[in-house]
Amino acid sequence: MMKVKKYKLGGAQFVSLVNEDDCPYDPYVSCYLRQRLASRAFNTALRSANELLFLFAYFDSRSINLTARISSGELISIPELTGFLEHSLKTRSKSDEDVIQFSSVKSKAFRNALAANRRLEKKVAGPTASGRLRQLRFYIEWLFDQFHGGRKFEEALLKRFKTLLNKIKLYENSLGRRHPKTRQDFENAIPKEILERLISIVLPESENNPFRMCRLRNYLIVHVLLQTGIRRGALAKLKISDCDFFAGRNLLRIYRSSTDGADPRNDRPNQKSGNHIVEISSGLAKRLKYYIDQVREKYDGSKNHDFIFIAECNTSWSAGAPISVKQINNLFCTLSKSLCFRVHPHLLRHYWNDELSALGEKNKIETAKLEELRRQGMGWSANSDMSRIYNDRHMQREVNQLMLERQLEALSGNGDEF
């Protein structure tokens, strides 16, 4: 029975696939996870390990040894790949032993409807299946390089291997387009009325505040995300030493680090993008400083580390410990229930980008300049396409608005009213 195991070594976090005795499932898998994913964020490595777990469970059940296949040059056949593709669309790899049978239902039409619905429920979204296929491609590419890289081999083997990779890529692309997002690209990240209510209820003194405790901390978390657009991982790893509140400056330093021996959390958060500096309002900086000096100091556990945001409830004697990403998620779940609208940390990142687009339009900033400003503000590299994607999204919204106005003019000119 395989499973994903998380462990720490030398202050860094790692993942591996292990058997029921907690021994490595395959040394090549362990090397792959350490070498290929060493520079990636921990959550990326964890997702990759779970995708590997899924694909090995499938191939093991078919008595297919991927390592032996790649090392021998036998590879995997197209029918075997097609079988994995079909399996990748399933939500799980368990047998049908736990499926309730409806053979006692006499209506054939009803039984057919039940069967069709069951198949749909067991399907995963295209991007999920595409990720499983992509992980297979990455892994066999890495294995092929380990066994055949820099060595002489038959040209026919390379041709068959490239054909296999191209087939996997073809499947990946088709799955990626199969389930488009339902939210249109030109819609705002968060409706104005929802944003106004969110800002209102997180005020510590608000009668509608859904939190009995941690009100100031939760207010600060929401407003730091709104004003900076940083990810929840970057927020959770903010330290007091990252604050530069001197000489009229209100700056927060956002950075990425592969290891942090001072972080006691099992799932250590990290900054996914590059290092950069963000600025917050003077009012928010004052409240943040008050929280650090007056509220955080009351918890003895906070003296063992430098992280700003801490757990204030003493669940499992965790008061004073650095806040976890899970706690941040729970915070937004509570807010979502109060607002009757799903809000999450990344939604506020989208809001930040929408605001930048609006300001760019208002100040007539050229597209190229706006993309560069966005990259700086988000910590994206010069090669990242995300800045262009956000700019395109804003332009699409403008196009739709202009066309709607034009259509209304045309209708009014013809005397058509609705």
C-alpha positions as a printed Julia matrix, in Angstrom:
418×3 Matrix{Float64}:
   0.0    0.0     0.0
   1.68   3.2    -1.18
   1.24   6.6     0.4
   2.72  10.09    0.27
   4.96  10.89    3.21
   6.12  14.36    4.24
   9.35  14.74    6.18
  11.96  17.3     7.19
  15.69  17.1     6.62
  18.22  19.77    7.44
  15.47  22.33    8.04
  13.88  21.7     4.64
  10.63  19.92    3.75
  10.46  16.97    1.38
   7.93  14.44    0.13
   8.35  10.85   -0.92
   6.33   7.81   -1.92
   6.63   5.04    0.67
   5.2    1.56    1.21
   3.33   0.23    4.24
   6.65  -0.04    6.13
   7.49   3.62    5.45
  10.32   2.54    3.15
  10.82   4.32   -0.21
   8.58   2.83   -2.89
  11.21   3.21   -5.6
  14.67   4.88   -5.37
  14.17   6.47   -8.78
  10.93   8.1    -7.62
  12.7    9.47   -4.55
  15.52  10.89   -6.68
  13.03  12.4    -9.1
  11.17  14.19   -6.31
  14.42  15.46   -4.79
  16.15  16.52   -8.0
  13.45  17.79  -10.31
  11.32  19.47   -7.66
  14.05  20.73   -5.32
  13.62  24.38   -6.36
   9.8   24.27   -6.44
   7.43  25.32   -3.68
   6.6   22.56   -1.21
   2.93  22.47   -2.23
   4.02  21.94   -5.85
   6.16  18.99   -4.79
   3.28  17.63   -2.71
   0.86  17.85   -5.65
   3.41  16.12   -7.89
   3.86  13.33   -5.34
   0.11  12.74   -5.24
  -0.03  12.63   -9.03
   2.82  10.08   -9.01
   0.94   8.07   -6.4
  -2.08   7.99   -8.7
  -0.16   6.87  -11.78
   1.92   4.21   -9.96
  -1.21   2.76   -8.36
  -2.64   2.35  -11.85
   0.43   0.86  -13.54
   1.15  -1.44  -10.59
  -2.39  -2.79  -10.81
  -1.62  -3.68  -14.46
   1.75  -5.22  -13.53
   3.57  -2.54  -15.51
   6.95  -1.55  -14.05
   7.64   1.91  -15.46
  11.28   1.95  -14.4
  11.98  -1.41  -16.03
  10.04  -0.44  -19.15
  11.98   2.79  -19.7
  15.37   1.3   -18.83
  14.89  -1.61  -21.23
  13.59   0.62  -24.01
  10.28  -1.24  -24.16
   8.45   1.93  -23.03
   4.66   1.79  -22.79
   2.33   1.1   -25.68
  -0.32   3.49  -27.0
  -3.16   1.18  -25.78
  -1.58   1.2   -22.31
  -1.37   4.99  -22.44
  -5.0    5.21  -23.55
  -5.97   3.03  -20.58
  -4.18   5.43  -18.23
  -5.91   8.38  -19.91
  -9.33   6.86  -19.23
  -8.31   6.1   -15.66
  -7.02   9.67  -15.18
 -10.52  11.01  -15.74
 -11.76   9.14  -12.68
 -11.93  10.69   -9.25
 -10.36   7.66   -7.6
  -8.81   4.31   -8.39
 -10.85   2.11   -6.05
 -12.77  -0.86   -7.34
 -16.51  -0.82   -7.73
 -17.03  -2.93   -4.6
 -18.46   0.05   -2.73
 -20.86   1.05   -5.53
 -24.52   0.44   -4.84
 -26.13  -1.65   -7.56
 -29.54  -0.63   -8.93
 -30.42  -3.91  -10.63
 -33.6   -4.08   -8.57
 -34.91  -0.93  -10.26
 -37.3   -2.17  -12.94
 -37.45   0.94  -15.13
 -34.75   0.63  -17.79
 -34.81   4.36  -18.53
 -34.31   5.14  -14.84
 -31.44   2.64  -14.56
 -29.78   4.21  -17.61
 -30.12   7.68  -16.11
 -28.6    6.5   -12.83
 -25.71   4.83  -14.63
 -25.03   7.92  -16.76
 -25.11  10.18  -13.72
 -22.75   7.89  -11.82
 -20.22   8.03  -14.67
 -20.39  11.83  -14.72
 -19.91  12.08  -10.95
 -16.78   9.94  -11.16
 -15.21  12.24  -13.74
 -12.66  14.85  -12.72
 -12.09  18.23  -14.32
  -9.94  18.32  -17.43
  -7.03  20.18  -15.79
  -6.83  17.51  -13.06
  -6.56  14.69  -15.57
  -4.2   16.79  -17.68
  -1.94  17.22  -14.64
  -1.79  13.46  -14.14
  -0.75  12.96  -17.75
   1.77  15.77  -17.55
   3.34  14.17  -14.49
   3.64  10.89  -16.37
   5.39  12.71  -19.23
   7.78  14.53  -16.88
   8.66  11.34  -15.04
   9.33   9.13  -18.07
  11.34  11.97  -19.67
  13.46  12.11  -16.53
  13.8    8.31  -16.43
  14.76   8.16  -20.1
  17.51  10.7   -19.49
  18.81   8.7   -16.49
  19.09   5.46  -18.46
  19.81   6.63  -22.0
  21.09  10.2   -21.75
  24.57  10.6   -23.21
  24.67   7.0   -24.38
  24.4    5.42  -27.79
  21.08   3.8   -28.57
  19.07   2.86  -31.61
  17.49   5.69  -33.56
  14.26   3.7   -33.58
  14.08   3.91  -29.76
  14.33   7.71  -29.8
  11.66   7.88  -32.5
   9.27   5.67  -30.49
   9.96   7.71  -27.36
   9.22  11.03  -29.09
   6.03   9.56  -30.54
   4.95   8.55  -27.03
   5.68  12.03  -25.63
   3.81  13.72  -28.47
   0.8   11.49  -27.85
   0.78  12.39  -24.16
   1.02  16.11  -25.0
  -1.88  15.74  -27.43
  -4.02  14.23  -24.67
  -2.92  16.96  -22.23
  -3.96  19.75  -24.6
  -7.32  18.2   -25.36
  -8.12  17.79  -21.67
  -7.08  21.33  -20.87
  -9.71  22.67  -23.28
 -12.47  20.28  -22.29
 -13.7   22.06  -19.17
 -13.44  25.85  -19.54
 -14.02  27.99  -16.46
 -17.57  29.13  -15.97
 -16.62  32.63  -14.74
 -16.09  34.83  -17.76
 -12.69  36.48  -18.05
 -14.21  39.96  -18.25
 -16.11  39.71  -14.95
 -14.79  41.45  -11.85
 -12.99  39.23   -9.36
 -15.31  40.3    -6.54
 -18.57  42.28   -6.93
 -18.46  45.81   -5.52
 -21.28  45.22   -3.04
 -19.61  42.05   -1.71
 -16.3   43.9    -1.29
 -18.02  46.69    0.63
 -19.7   44.2     2.95
 -16.42  42.31    3.44
 -14.61  45.51    4.45
 -17.48  46.4     6.78
 -17.84  43.09    8.65
 -14.11  42.56    9.28
 -13.89  45.79   11.25
 -13.04  44.67   14.81
 -15.83  46.84   16.23
 -18.49  45.71   13.71
 -21.66  44.16   15.14
 -21.74  41.85   12.12
 -18.2   40.58   12.63
 -18.49  36.76   12.55
 -15.44  36.19   14.79
 -15.6   36.0    18.55
 -11.8   36.17   18.88
  -8.84  37.25   16.71
 -10.78  40.2    15.29
  -7.82  42.54   14.85
  -5.64  39.79   13.4
  -8.32  38.79   10.91
  -8.92  42.43    9.94
  -5.2   42.83    9.26
  -5.01  39.62    7.21
  -7.86  40.7     4.92
  -6.51  44.22    4.44
  -2.91  43.17    3.85
  -4.16  40.83    1.11
  -6.37  43.57   -0.37
  -3.63  46.2    -0.41
  -0.73  44.03   -1.56
  -2.21  41.19   -3.62
   0.24  38.7    -2.09
  -0.56  35.0    -1.79
  -1.63  33.33    1.46
   1.75  31.54    1.69
   3.62  34.83    1.57
   1.24  36.27    4.18
   1.71  33.32    6.55
   5.51  33.62    6.41
   5.67  37.38    6.97
   8.07  38.2     9.8
   8.43  41.23   12.03
  11.87  41.73   10.5
  10.17  42.03    7.08
   8.46  45.24    8.16
  10.12  48.54    7.29
   8.04  51.14    9.1
  10.74  53.77    9.61
  11.32  57.27    8.21
   7.82  57.47    6.77
   8.08  54.13    4.96
   5.32  51.5     5.2
   6.96  48.59    3.41
   6.74  44.8     3.64
   9.49  42.63    2.18
   8.19  39.56    0.37
  10.77  36.89   -0.31
  11.12  33.25   -1.21
  13.29  30.85    0.79
  13.79  27.15    0.23
  14.56  26.43    3.89
  13.72  28.17    7.13
  14.91  26.29   10.21
  13.1   28.78   12.44
   9.69  27.76   11.11
   8.13  25.16   13.45
   5.17  24.42   11.15
   4.91  20.98    9.54
   3.58  22.45    6.28
   5.79  25.48    5.9
   4.27  28.23    3.75
   6.4   29.93    1.14
   6.32  32.67   -1.45
   5.69  31.17   -4.88
   6.83  34.17   -6.95
  10.07  36.13   -6.75
  11.27  38.55   -4.1
   9.77  42.03   -4.08
   8.67  44.87   -1.81
   5.07  46.01   -1.28
   3.74  49.15    0.34
   0.71  49.45    2.6
  -1.19  52.49    3.81
   0.01  54.36    6.87
  -3.23  53.5     8.71
  -2.78  49.77    8.08
   0.88  50.0     9.1
  -0.11  51.6    12.43
  -2.65  48.87   13.16
  -0.15  46.18   12.2
   2.46  47.68   14.51
  -0.11  47.84   17.33
  -0.95  44.16   16.78
   2.74  43.21   16.95
   3.52  45.32   20.03
   0.33  44.93   22.05
  -1.63  41.83   20.99
   0.99  39.38   19.75
   3.21  40.05   22.78
   0.56  38.65   25.15
   1.18  35.09   23.92
   4.24  33.35   25.31
   4.48  31.1    22.26
   5.09  34.13   20.05
   8.48  34.69   21.72
   9.86  31.55   20.06
   9.65  32.91   16.52
   9.5   36.08   14.41
   6.37  35.41   12.33
   3.78  38.18   12.54
   0.44  36.4    12.48
  -0.14  33.82   15.2
  -2.79  31.42   16.45
  -4.65  33.08   19.34
  -6.89  30.18   20.33
  -5.18  27.6    22.52
  -6.35  24.58   20.53
  -3.84  21.8    21.16
  -1.72  24.35   23.08
  -1.0   26.22   19.85
  -1.56  29.78   21.11
   1.31  31.95   19.96
   2.41  29.56   17.21
   2.67  30.9    13.64
  -0.65  30.82   11.83
  -1.06  27.99    9.35
  -2.35  28.18    5.79
  -5.24  25.96    6.9
  -6.22  28.53    9.55
  -6.21  31.26    6.9
  -8.5   29.1     4.76
 -10.83  28.55    7.71
 -10.94  32.3     8.3
 -12.18  32.86    4.75
 -14.66  30.0     5.02
 -16.27  31.83    7.96
 -16.33  35.09    6.02
 -17.86  33.31    3.01
 -20.73  32.01    5.14
 -21.43  35.48    6.5
 -21.34  37.06    3.05
 -23.21  34.2     1.31
 -20.5   34.5    -1.31
 -17.31  32.47   -1.62
 -14.28  34.61   -0.88
 -10.78  33.21   -0.66
  -7.25  34.67   -0.43
  -6.53  34.36   -4.15
  -9.73  36.22   -4.98
  -8.24  39.27   -3.26
  -5.16  38.85   -5.44
  -7.44  39.06   -8.47
  -9.05  42.15   -6.94
  -5.63  43.82   -6.61
  -4.96  43.2   -10.31
  -8.39  44.51  -11.32
  -7.69  47.69   -9.37
  -4.32  48.11  -11.06
  -5.98  47.72  -14.48
  -8.55  50.38  -13.59
  -5.86  52.77  -12.36
  -3.8   52.14  -15.48
  -6.77  53.06  -17.65
  -7.56  56.15  -15.57
  -3.97  57.41  -15.75
  -3.58  56.41  -19.42
  -0.6   54.13  -18.75
   0.6   52.29  -21.83
   0.03  48.53  -21.95
   3.73  47.61  -21.95
   4.38  49.87  -18.97
   1.37  48.48  -17.1
   2.58  44.92  -17.66
   5.96  45.83  -16.2
   4.34  47.5   -13.18
   2.18  44.44  -12.63
   5.18  42.11  -12.81
   6.99  44.22  -10.22
   3.97  44.36   -7.93
   3.33  40.61   -8.1
   6.95  39.46   -8.06
   6.61  37.7   -11.42
   9.62  37.06  -13.6
  10.12  38.82  -16.93
   9.18  35.56  -18.68
   5.84  35.2   -16.92
   2.67  35.53  -19.02
   0.45  36.37  -16.04
   0.81  40.13  -16.44
  -0.3   39.94  -20.07
  -3.22  37.65  -19.11
  -4.55  40.19  -16.6
  -4.14  43.02  -19.1
  -5.95  41.0   -21.78
  -8.74  40.27  -19.33
  -9.24  43.97  -18.66
  -9.2   44.75  -22.39
 -11.8   42.04  -23.03
 -14.03  43.67  -20.43
 -13.63  47.02  -22.22
 -14.45  45.48  -25.61
 -17.66  43.94  -24.28
 -18.71  47.22  -22.68
 -18.07  49.2   -25.88
 -19.97  46.7   -28.03
 -22.89  46.7   -25.59
 -23.09  50.51  -25.76
 -22.94  50.37  -29.57
 -25.74  47.82  -29.72
 -27.92  49.91  -27.41
 -27.35  52.96  -29.64
 -28.32  50.97  -32.73
 -31.47  49.66  -31.08
 -32.56  53.09  -29.83
 -32.03  54.51  -33.31
 -34.44  51.98  -34.76
 -37.01  52.69  -32.14
 -36.61  49.27  -30.54
 -37.15  49.21  -26.82
 -37.02  46.35  -24.34
